[in-house]
Amino acid sequence: MKYILNAQQMKEADGRMIHEMGIPSLVLMERAALQCVNTIKEEGIDLSSVLVVCGSGNNGGDGFAVARMFHEEQIPVDIIFAGRMESRSEETKMQMQILENLGLTILDTLPEKEYSVVIDALFGIGLCRKIEGKYKEIIERMNRYTGYKVAVDIASGISADTGDVLGCAFRADLTVTFAYAKAGQLLHPGYEYTGKLAVRPIGIWNPSFAAEKEIYYMLDPLDLKVCMPKRVANSNKGTYGKVLVIAGSKGMSGAAYLAAKAAYIAGAGLVRIYTEESNRQILQMLLPEAILTTYQETETNPLACLEEVMEWADVVCIGCGLGRSSLSVKLVETFLKENQKPCVLDADGLNILSELPEYYQYLDEKYLLTPHMKEMSRLTGNTVQELQENRTKILKDFVKKYQVNVALKDSRTLVAGPGRQVFFNTSGNAAMAKAGAGDVLAGLITGILAQRKDVYMAGVTGVFLHGMGGDEARDMHGKYSVMAQDIIIGAGNVLKRIEEW
């Protein structure tokens, strides 16, 4: 697990080390510069000609120290000071004085030549105003250089809190950030300007982060082995839970198949599909391992078996390909009123719920909702643009109001639960933007949930596994040709691999 901070949290963590632990700010600056230099060298970047552009604050001080370290290794480096002399921090003044003592020249304009690498140390994580005028021209000129581009701590012009572009921004190929990733480096559009993100330690840490609900976190692949439910030798299919998948209106067998198969791949012991009768034959052929119970709209009491299948299940996934017919609405209404089992509520289940505000009262901690941005817009009444601009606050407010778990799907899916830290998912890729991918996610989460994981952690684990499965599928099939079934296969390959770690 790795924590993710906003600008204020990072400033407080930095201040704790300086004022409470007694580590001088200049020491942290030197560590940051060394990590930046070492990372650039580890990446094998051409260092035949280096340009470092520095601002007035401590980010600029980092840049001056980086330039000095390259000079010490006899690497050609041009140094630009693009800030204001009267605005320099004390540490930046000291770094500039050291360069002067060494006889290095600091320029004030960008040279008319090309460089193998351009290093941005203009603005740090504290930037909160729109970049314009002189600084806008400088960043645009830096972006026009053909060399490899590296940002020190954060790409100048990106909000560390939201990922918003503040007027304009440096477009980095690599960002070397310190101590912790910043939220804006993971959120759209900030991550597009971040490039490859390298998080490097410089001696800043805070043990209280584990208990702070306002701190976000992400996982790395090694964490998946810890998060996944354990398999034991003395077990049977009942040990790993009975999943009920309520999915697939007439002609929508694919959604039911994908969700049910994904639940099996995630380790569930037994999966039962409750679906419209027309889907029976194809589901029996595609997934003979599943139990089938069906209904028909033309029956006198088409939902007569619903109570029985709900009683049978340990956990439920409802909504995939369910449609929004009057019978589907009745099914969701009946389910919400009667359900006492942990449940993943997805797709049309969410769309139907959004039109039944009086049924929000049935939501609680046993539910995990998996809306994409448009579905979340319907659930909350916020526009998609409002969600994009303030997604974490809206998400946390919704979770707190209804005491429900939510996986808000997007290019960076967020998972939140009552009293839990927000999980930022960093796995997955654009190849997964295909029909059925959401059904696979719902099934993976439900399969994990069936194995006695709590609802929130099943959501976190399932989202991360889903993205890793998508990364595996992309590596096998490329960015264009991944299908939802490939994500299931990819997830299975990932789970096999973690057994060997």
Secondary structure, DSSP 4 states (H G I P E B T S, - for coil): -EEEE-HHHHHHHHHIIIIIS---HHHHHHHHHHHHHHHHHHTT---SSEEEEE-SSHHHHHHHHHHHHHHHTT--EEEEE-S-GGG--HHHHHHHHHHHHTT--EESS--SS--SEEEEES--TT--S---HHHHHHHHHHHHS-SEEEEESS-TTB-TTT--B-S-----SEEEEESSEEHHHHSTTHHHHH-EEEEE-SS---GGGGG-TT-EEE--HHHHHHHSPPP-SS--GGGG-EEEEE---TT-HHHHHHHHHHHHHTT-SEEEEEEEGGGHHHHHHH-TTSEEEEE-TTSSSTTTTHHHHHHH-SEEEE-TT---SHHHHHHHHHHHHH--S-EEE-HHHHHHHHT-GGGGGG--TTEEE--BHHHHHHHH---HHHHHHHHHHHHHHHHHHHT-EEEEBSSS-EEE-TT-PPEEP----GGG-STTHHHHHHHHHHHHHTTT--HHHHHHHHHHHHHHHHHHHHHHHTTT---HHHHHHHHHHHHHHHHT-
